[in-house]
Amino acid sequence: MPAPRRVVIVVFPDVDLLDVTGPAEVFALANREVAGPAGGGRAGYLVQLAGPGGGAVTTSAGVRLLADLSFAEVGGVLDTLLVPGAVDPGPGGPVARIDGEVVEWVRETAPQARRVASVCVGAHLLAAAGLLDGRTVTTHWSTAAQLAADHPAVTVDPDPIFLRSGNVWTGAGISACMDLALALVAEDLGEEVALAVARQLVMYLKRQGGQSQFSVPLSRPPAARRDIDELRMFIAEHLDGDLSAPALAQRMHLSERHFARVFRQETGTSPASYVEAARVEAVRRLLESTDQPLEQVAAACGIGSVETLHRALRKQTGTSPAAYRRRFRTTG
């Protein structure tokens, strides 16, 4: 059997627990997949936790992790260096913590790794180590402004789930660490293994990096009116139906004018804009995960014509269906 890929995950006091254990679980399940009859003798992963002094580390959740190695003991060549983060409370929200000892060690160790990845606010540590200058990166949406302000040489895009720039990967917040880890597995072992791991994790979908950190329903604040929240769920489940303002107003038993006013008050947008955003999100999922012709995609999402699909996708993402599919498709 070939030697396993060595993955070192950085741990330190108050590190986000899921940012460590989530990727570790993904790599462990990938090992299980390649160890089976269909594994084809492919190398799996050796995951090690490394902390400033080794030993026990208390995470932000209060759960203690036991580091396998101290920073001084890591040595050697690494396949992947994975850097999570930690936050402190601030008057305007979470503030990414910059630990000087961690930053210096990451700066010295990164050249030994084939690739470097940050999860959540770990991007702030990579940036402080000088590894993100000139790159477009992402991080948790709540600290994206801090990252951009602290590091003008870094282009911060707070929307994607993860981004890749050469051998440097950056991931968005918390649960997106699983999506990033699955993408690393897909690069190493192929899409089939990554999708098998996603199924083991009972993840709804192995999301692609270009997807937004928020789906359309989650990107809007919760409505004070329960009937508006129920309507939003109805829209998501009936994208190929009649979702015109008159039809939705009738469903709500309101006049069209009053309905439009209430919907905007509760969601911050018009019914038409909300429906279009929901439909384009569905279009993106189909472009990523299927080879369906554009006519079928448009019909399934209630877009209407291929011309309308082109126009709506370009408005929302700035790209064409063909270009989007080339970049983010998961099918062979």
KAFENLIN-V268999 format. One record per pair of residues at least 6 apart in sequence whose C-alpha atoms are under 8 Angstrom apart, sorted by sequence separation. I is the first residue (numbers start at 1). GAP is how many residues later the second one is. D is the distance in whole Angstrom. If there is no record, write none. Layout:
<<I GAP D> <I GAP D>>
This chain:
<<33 6 6> <34 6 7> <35 6 8> <51 6 8> <58 6 4> <59 6 7> <88 6 6> <89 6 6> <110 6 7> <126 6 6> <127 6 7> <138 6 7> <148 6 7> <163 6 6> <164 6 7> <171 6 6> <185 6 8> <186 6 8> <198 6 8> <223 6 6> <249 6 6> <250 6 8> <263 6 7> <264 6 5> <286 6 8> <298 6 6> <299 6 7> <303 6 6> <313 6 7> <314 6 6> <34 7 7> <57 7 5> <58 7 6> <87 7 6> <88 7 5> <148 7 7> <162 7 7> <163 7 5> <186 7 7> <198 7 7> <222 7 7> <249 7 5> <252 7 8> <263 7 7> <264 7 7> <298 7 6> <313 7 7> <34 8 6> <56 8 6> <57 8 5> <87 8 5> <88 8 6> <118 8 7> <148 8 6> <162 8 6> <163 8 6> <185 8 7> <186 8 5> <198 8 6> <235 8 7> <263 8 7> <298 8 6> <313 8 7> <11 9 8> <34 9 7> <35 9 8> <56 9 5> <57 9 6> <87 9 4> <88 9 6> <147 9 7> <162 9 4> <171 9 6> <185 9 6> <10 10 8> <34 10 7> <56 10 4> <57 10 7> <86 10 6> <87 10 5> <161 10 6> <162 10 6> <170 10 8> <246 10 6> <249 10 6> <260 10 7> <287 10 8> <295 10 7> <310 10 6> <9 11 7> <55 11 5> <56 11 6> <85 11 7> <86 11 6> <161 11 5> <183 11 7> <195 11 7> <245 11 7> <249 11 8> <260 11 7> <286 11 7> <295 11 6> <298 11 6> <310 11 6> <54 12 8> <55 12 5> <85 12 7> <144 12 7> <160 12 7> <161 12 8> <182 12 6> <294 12 6> <31 13 5> <54 13 5> <55 13 7> <144 13 8> <30 14 7> <31 14 6> <54 14 6> <55 14 8> <123 14 8> <144 14 6> <158 14 8> <162 14 8> <283 14 6> <30 15 8> <54 15 5> <55 15 8> <123 15 7> <161 15 6> <182 15 8> <217 15 7> <245 15 7> <283 15 7> <51 16 6> <53 16 8> <54 16 4> <123 16 6> <182 16 7> <27 17 8> <28 17 7> <49 17 8> <50 17 5> <53 17 5> <54 17 7> <122 17 8> <137 17 7> <139 17 8> <141 17 5> <162 17 8> <27 18 6> <49 18 5> <50 18 6> <51 18 7> <52 18 5> <53 18 7> <121 18 6> <133 18 8> <135 18 8> <136 18 6> <137 18 6> <138 18 6> <139 18 8> <140 18 7> <141 18 7> <161 18 7> <162 18 6> <283 18 6> <48 19 8> <49 19 5> <50 19 5> <51 19 5> <52 19 5> <106 19 8> <107 19 8> <120 19 5> <121 19 6> <134 19 6> <135 19 6> <136 19 5> <137 19 5> <138 19 5> <139 19 6> <161 19 8> <282 19 6> <27 20 8> <48 20 6> <49 20 6> <50 20 5> <51 20 6> <52 20 8> <106 20 7> <119 20 7> <120 20 5> <133 20 5> <134 20 5> <135 20 6> <136 20 6> <137 20 6> <138 20 5> <48 21 7> <50 21 6> <132 21 8> <133 21 5> <134 21 7> <136 21 7> <138 21 7> <280 21 8> <103 22 6> <107 22 5> <121 22 7> <132 22 6> <138 22 7> <279 22 5> <24 23 7> <102 23 8> <103 23 7> <106 23 7> <107 23 7> <124 23 6> <128 23 8> <138 23 8> <139 23 8> <279 23 7> <50 24 7> <107 24 8> <127 24 7> <138 24 6> <182 24 7> <279 24 7> <96 25 6> <103 25 6> <104 25 7> <137 25 8> <138 25 6> <183 25 8> <227 25 8> <60 26 8> <98 26 7> <99 26 8> <103 26 5> <137 26 6> <245 26 6> <97 27 8> <98 27 6> <127 27 8> <136 27 8> <137 27 8> <179 27 6> <244 27 8> <245 27 7> <96 28 7> <137 28 8> <179 28 6> <244 28 7> <81 29 7> <136 29 7> <179 29 7> <180 29 8> <280 29 8> <98 30 8> <135 30 6> <179 30 8> <139 31 7> <140 31 8> <141 31 7> <81 32 6> <137 32 8> <138 32 6> <139 32 6> <140 32 5> <141 32 7> <243 32 7> <280 32 7> <80 33 6> <83 33 8> <85 33 8> <137 33 6> <138 33 6> <139 33 4> <140 33 4> <280 33 6> <71 34 7> <78 34 6> <79 34 5> <80 34 6> <81 34 7> <82 34 6> <83 34 6> <84 34 6> <85 34 7> <87 34 7> <138 34 6> <139 34 6> <140 34 8> <287 34 7> <77 35 5> <78 35 4> <79 35 5> <80 35 5> <81 35 5> <82 35 5> <83 35 5> <84 35 5> <85 35 6> <86 35 7> <228 35 7> <76 36 7> <77 36 6> <78 36 6> <79 36 6> <80 36 6> <81 36 6> <82 36 6> <83 36 6> <84 36 6> <85 36 5> <86 36 7> <239 36 8> <276 36 7> <280 36 7> <288 36 8> <80 37 7> <82 37 7> <84 37 7> <85 37 4> <176 37 8> <287 37 7> <288 37 6> <5 38 7> <7 38 7> <9 38 7> <11 38 6> <84 38 4> <85 38 8> <228 38 7> <287 38 5> <2 39 7> <4 39 5> <5 39 6> <6 39 6> <7 39 6> <8 39 6> <9 39 6> <10 39 6> <11 39 6> <12 39 6> <83 39 5> <84 39 8> <85 39 8> <239 39 8> <277 39 7> <290 39 8> <1 40 6> <2 40 7> <3 40 6> <4 40 5> <5 40 5> <6 40 5> <7 40 5> <8 40 5> <9 40 5> <10 40 5> <11 40 5> <12 40 7> <83 40 8> <85 40 7> <235 40 7> <239 40 6> <284 40 8> <288 40 5> <289 40 6> <290 40 8> <291 40 7> <1 41 7> <2 41 5> <3 41 8> <4 41 5> <5 41 6> <6 41 6> <7 41 6> <8 41 6> <9 41 6> <10 41 6> <11 41 8> <172 41 7> <225 41 7> <287 41 8> <288 41 4> <289 41 5> <290 41 6> <1 42 7> <4 42 6> <6 42 8> <8 42 7> <17 42 6> <83 42 8> <224 42 7> <236 42 7> <287 42 6> <288 42 6> <289 42 6> <14 43 8> <15 43 8> <16 43 6> <17 43 6> <83 43 8> <223 43 5> <235 43 8> <288 43 8> <13 44 6> <14 44 6> <15 44 5> <16 44 5> <17 44 6> <222 44 8> <223 44 7> <12 45 6> <13 45 5> <14 45 4> <15 45 6> <16 45 7> <222 45 8> <11 46 7> <12 46 8> <13 46 6> <14 46 4> <17 46 8> <161 46 8> <162 46 8> <163 46 6> <221 46 7> <12 47 8> <13 47 8> <14 47 8> <96 47 7> <123 47 6> <161 47 7> <162 47 5> <163 47 7> <220 47 6> <14 48 8> <94 48 7> <95 48 6> <123 48 8> <161 48 5> <162 48 7> <220 48 8> <52 49 7> <93 49 7> <94 49 7> <160 49 6> <161 49 7> <52 50 7> <96 50 8> <120 50 8> <160 50 5> <161 50 6> <95 51 8> <116 51 6> <117 51 6> <118 51 6> <119 51 6> <120 51 6> <121 51 8> <160 51 5> <161 51 6> <115 52 5> <116 52 5> <117 52 4> <118 52 5> <119 52 5> <120 52 5> <121 52 7> <159 52 8> <160 52 5> <161 52 5> <114 53 7> <115 53 6> <116 53 6> <117 53 6> <118 53 6> <119 53 6> <120 53 4> <159 53 5> <160 53 6> <115 54 8> <117 54 8> <119 54 7> <120 54 6> <159 54 6> <119 55 8> <159 55 8> <11 56 7> <120 56 8> <119 57 8> <120 57 7> <119 58 6> <216 58 8> <240 59 7> <240 60 6> <119 61 8> <216 61 7> <239 61 8> <240 61 5> <241 61 6> <216 62 6> <239 62 5> <240 62 4> <239 63 5> <240 63 8> <20 64 7> <19 65 6> <216 65 7> <19 66 8> <215 66 8> <16 68 7> <15 69 7> <16 69 6> <8 70 7> <15 70 6> <16 70 6> <7 71 7> <10 71 8> <15 71 5> <6 72 6> <7 72 6> <8 72 6> <9 72 6> <10 72 6> <11 72 8> <14 72 6> <5 73 8> <6 73 5> <7 73 5> <8 73 5> <9 73 5> <10 73 5> <11 73 7> <14 73 8> <5 74 6> <6 74 7> <7 74 6> <8 74 6> <9 74 6> <10 74 7> <5 75 8> <7 75 7> <9 75 8> <208 80 8> <12 90 8> <19 100 6> <19 101 7> <210 118 7> <209 119 8> <208 120 6> <191 139 7> <42 147 8> <26 152 7> <22 153 8> <23 154 6> <27 154 7> <19 155 6> <22 155 6> <23 155 6> <26 155 6> <30 155 7> <18 156 7> <19 156 8> <22 156 6> <26 156 7> <18 157 7> <23 157 8> <16 158 8> <19 158 6> <23 158 5> <27 158 7> <18 159 8> <34 159 8> <33 160 7> <30 163 7> <33 163 8> <30 164 7> <33 164 8> <30 167 6> <29 168 6> <26 171 7> <29 171 8>>
